[in-house]
Amino acid sequence: MICLNVVELIGKRPFGRYMDKYGNRSGEYFRNTYLYPHLLYGNRVHVDLDGYNQYGRSFIMGAFTDLIL
């Protein structure tokens, strides 16, 4: 199983939904760069949200929307 710690990969204040507006701290960036490639190869993934307690809806939506088809 792959463990992805959002704070270690994105930074201490991840925010925003879209890459074009919020860059490499956005949920879309996390999804496309870290999460989706592992899922594409069939890996089991554990997303660790520890280290920051104020994730906004926009980041969560950007990170996990479009994974379920």
N, CA, C and O atoms as CSV, one atom per row, in Angstrom:
chain,resi,resn,atom,element,x,y,z
A,1,MET,N,N,0.843,-1.179,0.000
A,1,MET,CA,C,0.000,0.000,0.000
A,1,MET,C,C,0.891,1.245,0.000
A,1,MET,O,O,1.902,1.307,0.699
A,2,ILE,N,N,0.499,2.201,-0.778
A,2,ILE,CA,C,1.200,3.480,-0.881
A,2,ILE,C,C,0.562,4.458,0.103
A,2,ILE,O,O,-0.663,4.570,0.163
A,3,CYS,N,N,1.391,5.164,0.874
A,3,CYS,CA,C,0.887,6.183,1.794
A,3,CYS,C,C,1.305,7.555,1.271
A,3,CYS,O,O,2.494,7.826,1.096
A,4,LEU,N,N,0.333,8.407,1.026
A,4,LEU,CA,C,0.587,9.763,0.553
A,4,LEU,C,C,0.219,10.752,1.651
A,4,LEU,O,O,-0.954,10.893,1.995
A,5,ASN,N,N,1.205,11.428,2.194
A,5,ASN,CA,C,0.962,12.445,3.203
A,5,ASN,C,C,0.855,13.796,2.501
A,5,ASN,O,O,1.834,14.291,1.942
A,6,VAL,N,N,-0.319,14.378,2.532
A,6,VAL,CA,C,-0.587,15.613,1.801
A,6,VAL,C,C,0.349,16.737,2.224
A,6,VAL,O,O,0.879,17.446,1.369
A,7,VAL,N,N,0.562,16.911,3.510
A,7,VAL,CA,C,1.399,18.011,4.002
A,7,VAL,C,C,2.848,17.840,3.540
A,7,VAL,O,O,3.499,18.824,3.190
A,8,GLU,N,N,3.356,16.619,3.533
A,8,GLU,CA,C,4.726,16.395,3.071
A,8,GLU,C,C,4.863,16.621,1.566
A,8,GLU,O,O,5.897,17.104,1.104
A,9,LEU,N,N,3.841,16.280,0.811
A,9,LEU,CA,C,3.923,16.389,-0.642
A,9,LEU,C,C,3.557,17.768,-1.177
A,9,LEU,O,O,4.163,18.234,-2.142
A,10,ILE,N,N,2.586,18.421,-0.573
A,10,ILE,CA,C,2.065,19.685,-1.083
A,10,ILE,C,C,2.562,20.885,-0.278
A,10,ILE,O,O,2.820,21.949,-0.843
A,11,GLY,N,N,2.695,20.720,1.014
A,11,GLY,CA,C,3.094,21.828,1.869
A,11,GLY,C,C,2.136,21.962,3.040
A,11,GLY,O,O,1.125,21.263,3.114
A,12,LYS,N,N,2.461,22.855,3.943
A,12,LYS,CA,C,1.702,22.976,5.187
A,12,LYS,C,C,0.342,23.638,5.022
A,12,LYS,O,O,-0.489,23.566,5.927
A,13,ARG,N,N,0.099,24.281,3.886
A,13,ARG,CA,C,-1.198,24.943,3.692
A,13,ARG,C,C,-1.755,24.638,2.311
A,13,ARG,O,O,-1.806,25.524,1.459
A,14,PRO,N,N,-2.172,23.402,2.077
A,14,PRO,CA,C,-2.775,23.095,0.786
A,14,PRO,C,C,-4.117,23.806,0.657
A,14,PRO,O,O,-4.882,23.883,1.618
A,15,PHE,N,N,-4.395,24.321,-0.530
A,15,PHE,CA,C,-5.664,25.027,-0.705
A,15,PHE,C,C,-6.021,25.096,-2.184
A,15,PHE,O,O,-5.171,24.942,-3.061
A,16,GLY,N,N,-7.279,25.327,-2.424
A,16,GLY,CA,C,-7.772,25.544,-3.771
A,16,GLY,C,C,-8.091,24.261,-4.510
A,16,GLY,O,O,-7.574,23.189,-4.196
A,17,ARG,N,N,-8.942,24.401,-5.484
A,17,ARG,CA,C,-9.363,23.240,-6.258
A,17,ARG,C,C,-8.572,23.077,-7.544
A,17,ARG,O,O,-8.125,21.975,-7.861
A,18,TYR,N,N,-8.393,24.162,-8.288
A,18,TYR,CA,C,-7.851,24.061,-9.641
A,18,TYR,C,C,-6.378,24.448,-9.732
A,18,TYR,O,O,-5.921,25.400,-9.098
A,19,MET,N,N,-5.651,23.677,-10.543
A,19,MET,CA,C,-4.228,23.930,-10.761
A,19,MET,C,C,-3.976,25.262,-11.447
A,19,MET,O,O,-3.039,25.976,-11.089
A,20,ASP,N,N,-4.796,25.603,-12.422
A,20,ASP,CA,C,-4.546,26.835,-13.179
A,20,ASP,C,C,-4.684,28.087,-12.308
A,20,ASP,O,O,-4.117,29.131,-12.628
A,21,LYS,N,N,-5.428,27.984,-11.221
A,21,LYS,CA,C,-5.606,29.139,-10.336
A,21,LYS,C,C,-4.692,29.078,-9.103
A,21,LYS,O,O,-4.178,30.108,-8.668
A,22,TYR,N,N,-4.488,27.877,-8.537
A,22,TYR,CA,C,-3.744,27.755,-7.274
A,22,TYR,C,C,-2.432,26.994,-7.387
A,22,TYR,O,O,-1.721,26.853,-6.392
A,23,GLY,N,N,-2.094,26.503,-8.563
A,23,GLY,CA,C,-0.794,25.891,-8.792
A,23,GLY,C,C,-0.571,24.578,-8.052
A,23,GLY,O,O,-1.476,23.755,-7.914
A,24,ASN,N,N,0.663,24.409,-7.579
A,24,ASN,CA,C,1.059,23.128,-6.999
A,24,ASN,C,C,0.623,22.923,-5.548
A,24,ASN,O,O,1.116,22.013,-4.880
A,25,ARG,N,N,-0.275,23.739,-5.062
A,25,ARG,CA,C,-0.837,23.528,-3.725
A,25,ARG,C,C,-2.306,23.153,-3.801
A,25,ARG,O,O,-2.978,23.041,-2.776
A,26,SER,N,N,-2.800,22.962,-5.004
A,26,SER,CA,C,-4.228,22.702,-5.220
A,26,SER,C,C,-4.553,21.214,-5.125
A,26,SER,O,O,-3.682,20.354,-5.250
A,27,GLY,N,N,-5.819,20.946,-4.904
A,27,GLY,CA,C,-6.297,19.573,-4.868
A,27,GLY,C,C,-6.146,18.873,-6.206
A,27,GLY,O,O,-5.806,17.691,-6.257
A,28,GLU,N,N,-6.397,19.595,-7.290
A,28,GLU,CA,C,-6.246,19.015,-8.623
A,28,GLU,C,C,-4.800,18.596,-8.874
A,28,GLU,O,O,-4.557,17.537,-9.451
A,29,TYR,N,N,-3.848,19.407,-8.452
A,29,TYR,CA,C,-2.432,19.067,-8.595
A,29,TYR,C,C,-2.103,17.796,-7.805
A,29,TYR,O,O,-1.428,16.901,-8.313
A,30,PHE,N,N,-2.578,17.725,-6.573
A,30,PHE,CA,C,-2.344,16.537,-5.754
A,30,PHE,C,C,-2.918,15.293,-6.434
A,30,PHE,O,O,-2.258,14.258,-6.517
A,31,ARG,N,N,-4.149,15.410,-6.915
A,31,ARG,CA,C,-4.796,14.278,-7.577
A,31,ARG,C,C,-4.026,13.844,-8.818
A,31,ARG,O,O,-3.718,12.663,-8.977
A,32,ASN,N,N,-3.716,14.784,-9.688
A,32,ASN,CA,C,-3.079,14.440,-10.961
A,32,ASN,C,C,-1.630,13.993,-10.812
A,32,ASN,O,O,-1.169,13.126,-11.554
A,33,THR,N,N,-0.916,14.574,-9.866
A,33,THR,CA,C,0.499,14.297,-9.724
A,33,THR,C,C,0.799,13.099,-8.828
A,33,THR,O,O,1.716,12.329,-9.113
A,34,TYR,N,N,0.045,12.936,-7.761
A,34,TYR,CA,C,0.370,11.902,-6.783
A,34,TYR,C,C,-0.668,10.778,-6.701
A,34,TYR,O,O,-0.309,9.600,-6.733
A,35,LEU,N,N,-1.915,11.127,-6.599
A,35,LEU,CA,C,-2.952,10.130,-6.333
A,35,LEU,C,C,-3.312,9.305,-7.568
A,35,LEU,O,O,-3.251,8.076,-7.533
A,36,TYR,N,N,-3.680,9.964,-8.640
A,36,TYR,CA,C,-4.157,9.267,-9.830
A,36,TYR,C,C,-3.138,8.293,-10.423
A,36,TYR,O,O,-3.526,7.181,-10.782
A,37,PRO,N,N,-1.857,8.650,-10.545
A,37,PRO,CA,C,-0.903,7.689,-11.114
A,37,PRO,C,C,-0.837,6.368,-10.343
A,37,PRO,O,O,-0.721,5.305,-10.951
A,38,HIS,N,N,-0.908,6.426,-9.033
A,38,HIS,CA,C,-0.877,5.189,-8.240
A,38,HIS,C,C,-2.142,4.370,-8.462
A,38,HIS,O,O,-2.078,3.148,-8.591
A,39,LEU,N,N,-3.280,5.031,-8.506
A,39,LEU,CA,C,-4.538,4.321,-8.736
A,39,LEU,C,C,-4.590,3.732,-10.137
A,39,LEU,O,O,-5.145,2.652,-10.339
A,40,LEU,N,N,-4.022,4.427,-11.090
A,40,LEU,CA,C,-3.993,3.961,-12.473
A,40,LEU,C,C,-3.260,2.621,-12.589
A,40,LEU,O,O,-3.645,1.769,-13.389
A,41,TYR,N,N,-2.216,2.440,-11.799
A,41,TYR,CA,C,-1.450,1.190,-11.813
A,41,TYR,C,C,-2.005,0.141,-10.861
A,41,TYR,O,O,-1.395,-0.911,-10.669
A,42,GLY,N,N,-3.152,0.421,-10.270
A,42,GLY,CA,C,-3.811,-0.566,-9.425
A,42,GLY,C,C,-3.297,-0.645,-8.001
A,42,GLY,O,O,-3.617,-1.591,-7.282
A,43,ASN,N,N,-2.507,0.328,-7.583
A,43,ASN,CA,C,-1.998,0.333,-6.210
A,43,ASN,C,C,-3.095,0.741,-5.229
A,43,ASN,O,O,-3.964,1.553,-5.544
A,44,ARG,N,N,-3.033,0.166,-4.055
A,44,ARG,CA,C,-3.890,0.635,-2.963
A,44,ARG,C,C,-3.213,1.858,-2.365
A,44,ARG,O,O,-1.999,1.869,-2.162
A,45,VAL,N,N,-4.006,2.887,-2.085
A,45,VAL,CA,C,-3.450,4.159,-1.625
A,45,VAL,C,C,-4.127,4.586,-0.330
A,45,VAL,O,O,-5.351,4.552,-0.202
A,46,HIS,N,N,-3.301,4.984,0.618
A,46,HIS,CA,C,-3.778,5.578,1.865
A,46,HIS,C,C,-3.398,7.057,1.817
A,46,HIS,O,O,-2.218,7.394,1.721
A,47,VAL,N,N,-4.395,7.939,1.884
A,47,VAL,CA,C,-4.134,9.380,1.880
A,47,VAL,C,C,-4.142,9.859,3.322
A,47,VAL,O,O,-5.162,9.791,4.008
A,48,ASP,N,N,-2.994,10.344,3.769
A,48,ASP,CA,C,-2.817,10.813,5.140
A,48,ASP,C,C,-3.023,12.327,5.175
A,48,ASP,O,O,-2.254,13.081,4.577
A,49,LEU,N,N,-4.053,12.756,5.871
A,49,LEU,CA,C,-4.368,14.186,5.977
A,49,LEU,C,C,-3.843,14.805,7.265
A,49,LEU,O,O,-4.141,15.964,7.552
A,50,ASP,N,N,-3.072,14.063,8.043
A,50,ASP,CA,C,-2.524,14.590,9.296
A,50,ASP,C,C,-1.546,15.728,9.028
A,50,ASP,O,O,-0.904,15.776,7.978
A,51,GLY,N,N,-1.441,16.631,9.979
A,51,GLY,CA,C,-0.481,17.716,9.898
A,51,GLY,C,C,-1.099,19.059,9.546
A,51,GLY,O,O,-0.437,20.094,9.617
A,52,TYR,N,N,-2.368,19.036,9.166
A,52,TYR,CA,C,-3.074,20.281,8.851
A,52,TYR,C,C,-4.545,20.026,9.132
A,52,TYR,O,O,-5.090,19.016,8.685
A,53,ASN,N,N,-5.190,20.911,9.855
A,53,ASN,CA,C,-6.571,20.633,10.249
A,53,ASN,C,C,-7.596,21.592,9.652
A,53,ASN,O,O,-8.715,21.692,10.155
A,54,GLN,N,N,-7.229,22.292,8.593
A,54,GLN,CA,C,-8.159,23.263,8.014
A,54,GLN,C,C,-8.297,23.078,6.504
A,54,GLN,O,O,-8.341,24.054,5.755
A,55,TYR,N,N,-8.364,21.827,6.063
A,55,TYR,CA,C,-8.553,21.578,4.632
A,55,TYR,C,C,-9.884,22.183,4.194
A,55,TYR,O,O,-10.925,21.931,4.801
A,56,GLY,N,N,-9.834,22.962,3.160
A,56,GLY,CA,C,-11.056,23.550,2.632
A,56,GLY,C,C,-11.790,22.584,1.718
A,56,GLY,O,O,-11.218,21.624,1.204
A,57,ARG,N,N,-13.062,22.864,1.534
A,57,ARG,CA,C,-13.863,22.039,0.626
A,57,ARG,C,C,-13.271,22.031,-0.767
A,57,ARG,O,O,-13.292,21.007,-1.451
A,58,SER,N,N,-12.748,23.157,-1.187
A,58,SER,CA,C,-12.235,23.249,-2.550
A,58,SER,C,C,-11.040,22.316,-2.758
A,58,SER,O,O,-10.937,21.677,-3.805
A,59,PHE,N,N,-10.140,22.227,-1.781
A,59,PHE,CA,C,-9.008,21.311,-1.907
A,59,PHE,C,C,-9.491,19.863,-1.936
A,59,PHE,O,O,-9.048,19.077,-2.773
A,60,ILE,N,N,-10.389,19.512,-1.035
A,60,ILE,CA,C,-10.916,18.143,-0.978
A,60,ILE,C,C,-11.631,17.790,-2.276
A,60,ILE,O,O,-11.446,16.694,-2.805
A,61,MET,N,N,-12.433,18.693,-2.788
A,61,MET,CA,C,-13.129,18.445,-4.056
A,61,MET,C,C,-12.136,18.279,-5.196
A,61,MET,O,O,-12.291,17.389,-6.032
A,62,GLY,N,N,-11.124,19.124,-5.233
A,62,GLY,CA,C,-10.125,19.027,-6.295
A,62,GLY,C,C,-9.330,17.740,-6.233
A,62,GLY,O,O,-8.968,17.172,-7.263
A,63,ALA,N,N,-9.058,17.281,-5.018
A,63,ALA,CA,C,-8.241,16.080,-4.853
A,63,ALA,C,C,-9.002,14.799,-5.162
A,63,ALA,O,O,-8.419,13.853,-5.692
A,64,PHE,N,N,-10.290,14.747,-4.844
A,64,PHE,CA,C,-10.998,13.481,-4.926
A,64,PHE,C,C,-12.125,13.438,-5.954
A,64,PHE,O,O,-12.626,12.357,-6.263
A,65,THR,N,N,-12.534,14.588,-6.493
A,65,THR,CA,C,-13.558,14.590,-7.533
A,65,THR,C,C,-12.959,14.019,-8.812
A,65,THR,O,O,-11.762,14.165,-9.060
A,66,ASP,N,N,-13.767,13.388,-9.601
A,66,ASP,CA,C,-13.387,12.792,-10.884
A,66,ASP,C,C,-12.638,11.466,-10.735
A,66,ASP,O,O,-12.284,10.849,-11.740
A,67,LEU,N,N,-12.394,11.024,-9.516
A,67,LEU,CA,C,-11.809,9.694,-9.342
A,67,LEU,C,C,-12.874,8.623,-9.468
A,67,LEU,O,O,-12.593,7.495,-9.873
A,68,ILE,N,N,-14.090,8.982,-9.119
A,68,ILE,CA,C,-15.202,8.032,-9.184
A,68,ILE,C,C,-15.959,8.279,-10.475
A,68,ILE,O,O,-16.489,9.366,-10.704
A,69,LEU,N,N,-16.000,7.276,-11.299
A,69,LEU,CA,C,-16.691,7.422,-12.594
A,69,LEU,C,C,-17.922,6.560,-12.637
A,69,LEU,O,O,-18.632,6.549,-13.643
